[in-house]
Amino acid sequence: MKALRVVVLAFVVSAVVVLPVAAQDAKLKGSQGPEATSSTFTSVFMSGAGIGAGIGAALTIVGAGYGFGKIGSAALESMARQPEVAGRVQTGMLIIAALLEGATFFSLIVCILLLGKANF
């Protein structure tokens, strides 16, 4: 329940912070002067890609941290139970951690590319 409160609070704070930025008058590219405000646009759409990219990146980092923690704890527990196989366990742990790191980078790159598509 506490985690849900934190998530809701983070969402409310981000929504409150974004509102003043979204309320600014946009200017047409190449136009100058007071006549080049958002009222001269023929079509404007707001996209949630920026918010989606931020949430996706946050979930990726949290998931990667959880995965690295599980890998490390399981490896240390197995090394403590059988010290003679510590070398093989460490090698397997590093391979799995490298695969997890690759998946994390892929997800973050997708979030960055999605952020580049955000149009306000």
RAMO-V791392 format. One record per residue. N is the residue number from 1. PSI is psi in radians with two decimals (* if undefined). Layout:
n | psi
N | PSI
N | PSI
//
This chain:
n | psi
1 | -0.65
2 | -0.68
3 | -0.67
4 | -0.71
5 | -0.72
6 | -0.73
7 | -0.76
8 | -0.73
9 | -0.73
10 | -0.72
11 | -0.75
12 | -0.75
13 | -0.76
14 | -0.65
15 | -0.68
16 | -0.65
17 | -0.60
18 | -0.51
19 | -0.81
20 | -0.59
21 | -0.72
22 | -0.38
23 | -0.11
24 | 2.57
25 | 2.23
26 | 2.62
27 | 2.56
28 | 2.51
29 | 2.29
30 | -0.17
31 | 2.56
32 | 2.78
33 | 3.05
34 | -0.33
35 | -0.19
36 | 0.96
37 | -3.10
38 | -0.28
39 | -0.28
40 | -0.07
41 | 2.49
42 | -0.55
43 | 2.34
44 | 2.32
45 | 2.59
46 | 2.41
47 | 2.57
48 | 0.29
49 | -0.64
50 | -0.79
51 | -0.71
52 | -0.69
53 | -0.69
54 | -0.77
55 | -0.71
56 | -0.73
57 | -0.71
58 | -0.77
59 | -0.63
60 | -0.81
61 | -0.72
62 | -0.77
63 | -0.70
64 | -0.73
65 | -0.73
66 | -0.74
67 | -0.76
68 | -0.65
69 | -0.75
70 | -0.72
71 | -0.84
72 | -0.75
73 | -0.70
74 | -0.69
75 | -0.77
76 | -0.64
77 | -0.74
78 | -0.61
79 | -0.61
80 | -0.59
81 | -0.67
82 | 1.52
83 | -0.39
84 | -0.33
85 | 0.32
86 | -0.67
87 | -0.78
88 | -0.65
89 | -0.72
90 | -0.68
91 | -0.80
92 | -0.67
93 | -0.74
94 | -0.66
95 | -0.78
96 | -0.69
97 | -0.65
98 | -0.70
99 | -0.71
100 | -0.69
101 | -0.70
102 | -0.75
103 | -0.65
104 | -0.80
105 | -0.70
106 | -0.79
107 | -0.71
108 | -0.65
109 | -0.68
110 | -0.72
111 | -0.69
112 | -0.73
113 | -0.66
114 | -0.63
115 | -0.59
116 | -0.33
117 | -0.01
118 | 2.13
119 | 2.21
120 | *
//
